[in-house]
Amino acid sequence: MNVRPPIETSNPTAVLSVSFNNDSSCFAAGLESGICIFHTKSCLLKASRDFNAGIGLVEMMGMANYLALVGGGKSPKFAMNKAIIWDDMKGKVALEITALSSVRGVQLGRERVVVVLQNSVRIYSFAKPPTLLHVYETADNYRGLCCLSDKKVAFPGRTIGQIQLVDLATGNVSIIPAHSSALKAIQLSPDGELLASASETGTLIRVYSTGNCARVAELRRGIDPATIFSLAFSPSGGMLACTSDKSTLHIFDVPNPRRLSVHRSQQLGGDAEAGKWGILGRIPLMPRVFSDVYSFTSAPFEAGDESMIGGIPFSEGTVLGTTRPPKGVIGWVAEDSLVIVGAGQDARWEKFVLVDGEDGKRHCVREGWKRYLGNT
C-alpha cells in the first residue's frame, strides 16, 4: 500500500486582490484565472470573466461596465507595466496605458484615469487615446496608495509622511504634513470633504478637511504599533472604520467641519469622548494617551496569516507591492452596516452591524460571514 504523502496538494482558488467600487455596493476580486464581481450586501456573484491568466489588480468605476486591470499572479494576463481599461460589456480592451515601471495602482473617474507608479502619479484623460494631463512625483509608494473623488485626488507627497491633495479641475496641489513616518493608508470621504490617513506606526489616524487642509480630528487606534489594513468613511462621513493586523475593526465618530454644531460636538461619541480612561483624561499633565479620542466600538474580524499563495510566497510576481494577500478591506453598505473582505486562499466576506446596547452605547456585531469563492 502506498502511504507516501502526495508531492503536491491541490490548492483552492486564490484571490490576488480585492477592492470596492466607489459606493461599496460591489467588490471585485482579481484571481489567478480572471476576475469576479460580487454584490457587497449579499455576497452574491454579480459577474465573472475567465481570462485563463492572472489579474493582480482590479478597480471598478461605480456600476459602469469599465474596469481597470493590471496583470499579476504566476501567469499574468497583461504586462505589469500596463494599466488596461476593460469594457466588460463588449468583452475587450477599451484603453491601454503603458508605463516605464510596474503599475502599483489605478483609480477610475468619469473623466480621469489615475495611474500610480512607485515614485510618481500620472493623471490621464478618460478618452481614446488617453492624454497625459499631469505628472506628480512621490516618495516610494509600492503600496499604490491613492484615492479619488469627483473633484480631488490624494496620494503620497515627495517627502515621507506628506500627502499631496490635487484639485482635478486646476491641477493645483496642496501639501498636508500628515505624519513623520511613511504613509500606510489614506482615504477620502464619499463627499470628498474629509481625508483620513495613517502611517506605518499605526497608532494614530488623522483626519483633515480637504477645503483648507486643516486637521479636524486625531483618533487613537491603540498604543501598540500595528499595520493598518484599511480606512473607510461611512456614507455620511460621520464615522470612520479602521482595520489592522491586530484583527480588530475599530469605528470612530468623526466631526464634519461643515456640519459640526454645538450639539454634535457635545454628543460626539458620548461613547468615545467620555474617553476610554474616563476622568483620567481630564487630569492636567497626564500623558496624552489618556485624553486621546478612541473608537466608540470595536469587533474582531478574521485576518488570517497567509504569506503564501498557490504554493509560492507573495512577491512582485503575485500581487504588486505586497508581501501577503490584502486583508481587512472595508466597505460601508449603509450608515449602520459595513463589510470586510480579504484576499488569499481563505478569502472571506464578513458583515458587521451597529446596534444600540442596553448600556446606551453603540456596539459593532458580526452578523454573518462566508468564503465568497465557495471554498469551505
C-alpha positions in Angstrom: 0.0 0.0 0.0 1.3 3.4 -1.0 1.3 5.6 2.2 3.6 8.3 0.9 2.1 11.8 1.0 1.5 13.4 -2.4 4.3 15.7 -3.6 1.8 18.4 -4.4 -1.6 19.0 -2.9 -4.3 20.8 -4.8 -4.7 24.4 -3.7 -8.0 26.2 -3.6 -8.6 29.2 -5.8 -6.6 32.1 -4.5 -7.6 35.8 -4.6 -4.8 38.1 -5.5 -6.5 41.4 -4.8 -9.8 42.8 -3.7 -11.4 46.2 -3.9 -14.8 48.0 -3.6 -16.4 50.4 -6.1 -16.8 54.0 -5.1 -20.1 53.5 -3.2 -19.1 50.0 -1.9 -22.2 48.4 -3.5 -19.9 45.9 -5.2 -16.5 44.4 -4.7 -14.1 42.9 -7.3 -11.6 40.1 -6.8 -8.6 39.6 -9.0 -7.8 35.9 -9.5 -5.1 33.7 -11.0 -7.6 33.0 -13.7 -9.6 36.2 -14.1 -12.0 38.3 -12.1 -15.2 38.0 -10.1 -17.5 40.8 -9.0 -19.9 40.4 -6.1 -22.8 42.3 -4.6 -21.4 43.6 -1.3 -24.6 43.4 0.8 -25.5 39.8 -0.1 -22.1 38.5 -1.2 -23.8 37.0 -4.3 -21.8 36.7 -7.5 -22.7 39.5 -10.0 -20.4 38.8 -12.8 -17.2 36.9 -13.6 -14.7 36.6 -16.5 -12.3 33.8 -17.1 -9.0 35.1 -18.7 -7.2 31.9 -18.1 -4.4 34.2 -16.7 -3.8 36.3 -13.6 -5.2 39.7 -12.7 -3.2 41.3 -9.9 -5.3 44.4 -9.6 -8.9 45.2 -10.5 -10.7 48.5 -9.9 -14.3 49.4 -10.7 -15.9 52.7 -11.8 -19.1 52.8 -9.9 -21.6 50.4 -11.6 -20.3 51.2 -15.1 -19.0 48.5 -17.4 -15.4 49.8 -17.3 -12.8 48.1 -15.1 -9.1 48.9 -14.6 -7.0 45.8 -14.8 -3.3 45.1 -14.1 -1.8 41.7 -14.7 -0.5 39.6 -11.8 -0.1 36.2 -10.4 2.1 33.3 -11.7 0.9 33.9 -15.3 -0.2 37.5 -15.8 -2.8 38.3 -18.4 -1.3 41.7 -19.1 2.2 43.1 -18.7 2.5 44.6 -15.2 3.7 48.0 -16.6 0.3 48.4 -18.3 -3.0 49.8 -17.0 -5.8 48.2 -19.0 -9.2 49.8 -19.1 -11.5 46.9 -19.9 -15.0 47.3 -21.3 -16.8 44.3 -19.8 -19.9 44.8 -21.8 -18.1 44.4 -25.0 -15.5 42.0 -23.6 -12.5 43.9 -24.9 -9.8 46.4 -24.1 -11.1 50.0 -24.3 -7.9 51.8 -23.4 -4.3 50.8 -22.7 -1.8 52.9 -20.8 1.8 51.8 -20.8 4.2 53.0 -18.1 8.0 52.6 -17.7 7.7 50.6 -14.5 5.2 48.4 -12.7 1.8 49.9 -12.1 1.1 49.9 -8.4 -2.5 51.2 -8.5 -5.2 52.6 -10.8 -8.2 54.8 -10.0 -11.0 55.4 -12.4 -13.2 58.5 -12.6 -15.7 59.6 -15.2 -13.2 61.9 -16.8 -9.8 60.8 -15.4 -7.6 57.7 -15.2 -5.1 57.9 -12.4 -2.1 55.6 -12.7 0.1 55.0 -9.7 3.8 54.1 -10.1 6.3 53.5 -7.3 7.6 57.1 -7.4 5.0 59.1 -9.4 1.3 59.5 -10.1 0.2 60.1 -13.7 -3.2 61.6 -14.5 -4.7 60.9 -17.9 -7.9 61.9 -19.6 -10.5 59.1 -19.9 -10.5 59.3 -23.7 -9.3 57.4 -26.7 -6.4 57.8 -27.0 -5.8 58.9 -23.3 -3.9 62.2 -22.9 -1.3 62.6 -20.2 -2.5 65.7 -18.2 -0.3 65.8 -15.1 2.6 64.0 -13.5 3.4 64.3 -9.8 6.5 62.9 -8.1 6.0 60.9 -4.9 8.1 59.2 -2.2 8.3 55.4 -2.5 4.7 54.2 -2.9 5.0 50.5 -3.5 1.5 50.0 -2.0 0.0 52.2 -4.7 -1.8 54.5 -2.2 -4.2 56.8 -4.0 -7.8 57.8 -3.5 -10.1 59.7 -6.0 -13.2 61.7 -5.6 -15.2 63.7 -8.1 -13.1 66.8 -7.5 -9.9 65.8 -5.8 -7.2 63.1 -5.8 -4.9 62.3 -2.9 -1.6 60.4 -2.8 1.8 60.5 -1.0 3.9 63.5 -1.2 7.6 63.7 -2.3 8.5 63.8 1.4 7.8 60.8 3.6 4.6 61.2 5.6 3.2 64.0 3.5 0.1 63.9 1.4 -0.5 65.7 -1.9 -4.1 66.8 -2.5 -4.7 67.7 -6.1 -7.7 69.7 -7.4 -8.7 67.9 -10.6 -10.1 71.0 -12.3 -6.9 73.1 -12.0 -4.1 70.6 -11.2 -3.2 72.7 -8.2 -1.5 70.9 -5.3 -1.9 71.3 -1.6 0.6 69.6 0.7 -0.5 68.1 4.0 2.3 67.2 6.5 0.3 64.3 7.9 2.8 62.0 9.6 6.5 61.8 10.5 6.8 58.2 9.1 5.7 56.7 5.8 2.0 56.5 4.9 0.2 53.2 5.2 -3.3 54.1 4.4 -5.3 57.1 3.1 -9.0 57.6 2.3 -11.4 60.3 1.2 -14.9 60.6 2.5 -17.8 59.9 0.0 -18.4 63.6 -0.5 -14.7 64.4 -0.8 -14.8 66.8 2.2 -12.6 64.8 4.5 -9.3 62.9 4.2 -8.1 60.3 6.7 -4.5 59.0 6.9 -2.5 56.5 8.9 1.3 55.9 9.0 3.4 52.8 9.3 3.3 53.2 13.1 -0.4 52.6 13.0 -1.3 54.1 16.4 -2.9 57.4 15.3 -5.3 58.2 12.5 -5.6 61.9 11.4 -8.5 63.4 9.6 -8.2 66.6 7.5 -10.6 69.0 5.8 -9.9 68.9 2.0 -11.2 72.5 1.8 -8.4 74.1 3.8 -6.2 71.1 4.7 -6.8 71.8 8.4 -6.7 68.9 10.8 -10.2 68.3 12.2 -9.6 65.1 14.3 -6.9 62.9 15.7 -8.0 59.4 16.6 -6.1 56.8 18.5 -6.4 53.2 17.3 -4.2 51.9 20.2 -0.9 52.3 22.0 1.0 49.4 20.4 2.2 49.8 16.8 0.1 48.0 14.2 -0.1 47.6 10.4 -3.2 49.4 9.2 -5.1 47.5 6.5 -7.9 49.8 5.5 -9.7 53.1 6.3 -13.3 53.8 5.2 -15.8 56.6 6.0 -19.4 55.8 6.5 -21.8 57.1 3.7 -22.5 60.3 5.6 -18.8 60.8 6.5 -19.8 60.9 10.2 -17.9 57.7 11.1 -14.6 56.2 10.2 -13.7 52.5 10.3 -10.2 51.1 10.6 -8.8 47.5 10.4 -5.3 46.4 11.2 -3.1 43.3 11.7 -4.4 43.1 15.3 -7.5 41.5 13.7 -9.7 44.2 15.2 -12.2 46.5 13.5 -12.4 50.0 15.1 -15.2 52.5 14.5 -14.8 56.2 15.4 -17.0 59.2 15.4 -15.7 62.0 13.1 -16.6 65.7 13.1 -17.5 67.2 9.8 -16.3 70.8 9.6 -19.3 71.9 7.6 -22.0 70.3 9.7 -20.4 70.4 13.1 -22.8 72.0 15.6 -22.6 72.6 19.3 -25.0 69.7 19.9 -22.9 67.4 17.7 -19.6 68.4 19.3 -21.1 67.7 22.7 -22.6 64.4 21.6 -19.5 63.3 19.5 -19.1 59.7 20.7 -20.6 60.3 24.0 -19.3 56.7 23.9 -15.8 57.7 22.8 -15.0 61.2 24.0 -16.2 60.4 27.5 -13.0 58.6 26.9 -11.6 55.2 27.3 -9.9 56.4 30.5 -12.8 58.4 32.0 -11.8 61.1 34.5 -8.1 60.4 34.0 -8.3 62.1 30.6 -9.2 65.4 32.3 -6.4 65.5 34.8 -3.8 68.1 33.8 -0.3 66.9 32.8 -1.4 63.3 32.3 0.1 61.6 29.2 -1.9 62.3 26.1 -2.9 58.6 25.6 -5.4 59.3 28.5 -7.1 62.2 26.7 -7.0 61.0 23.1 -10.1 60.1 21.2 -10.6 56.3 20.9 -13.1 54.2 18.9 -16.6 54.1 20.3 -16.8 50.4 19.4 -14.6 47.6 18.1 -15.0 43.9 17.0 -12.7 41.1 15.9 -12.5 40.1 12.3 -10.7 37.2 10.5 -7.3 38.5 9.2 -5.6 35.1 8.9 -1.9 34.7 8.4 -1.2 34.0 4.8 2.2 34.8 3.5 2.0 32.3 0.6 -0.5 31.7 -2.2 -0.8 28.9 -4.6 2.3 27.3 -3.0 4.6 30.3 -3.6 5.4 33.3 -1.5 3.7 36.6 -2.3 6.1 38.7 -4.3 6.4 41.2 -7.1 5.1 38.5 -9.4 1.9 37.7 -7.5 0.3 40.9 -6.5 2.2 44.2 -6.8 3.7 45.8 -3.8 2.7 43.4 -1.1 4.2 40.5 0.8 0.9 39.0 1.8 -2.7 38.9 0.3 -4.7 42.0 1.2 -6.9 41.6 4.2 -9.4 43.7 6.2 -10.6 45.8 3.2 -13.6 47.8 4.4 -16.8 48.8 2.6 -19.8 50.5 4.1 -23.2 49.3 2.7 -25.3 51.6 4.9 -24.8 54.1 7.8 -25.2 51.2 10.3 -23.7 48.3 8.3 -20.3 47.5 6.8 -18.5 44.6 5.2 -14.9 43.4 5.5 -13.3 41.3 2.7 -10.0 39.7 2.3 -7.9 38.0 -0.4 -5.7 34.9 -0.3 -6.8 31.3 -0.2 -9.0 31.9 2.8 -10.9 34.8 1.1 -13.7 35.8 3.4 -16.6 38.2 3.5 -17.7 39.4 6.9 -20.7 41.6 7.6 -21.0 43.8 10.7 -23.9 46.0 12.0 -24.0 48.8 14.6 -26.6 48.2 17.3 -27.7 50.2 20.3 -26.9 48.3 23.5 -28.8 48.2 26.8 -25.9 50.2 28.3 -26.9 53.1 26.0 -23.8 52.7 23.8 -23.4 51.6 20.2 -21.8 48.2 19.6 -20.5 46.5 16.5 -21.7 43.0 16.0 -20.8 40.5 13.3 -24.0 39.4 11.5 -22.5 36.8 9.2 -19.6 35.6 7.1 -18.7 33.3 4.2 -15.9 32.3 2.0 -17.0 34.1 -1.1 -15.4 31.8 -3.7 -17.2 28.8 -2.2 -14.1 27.0 -0.9 -15.2 25.8 2.6 
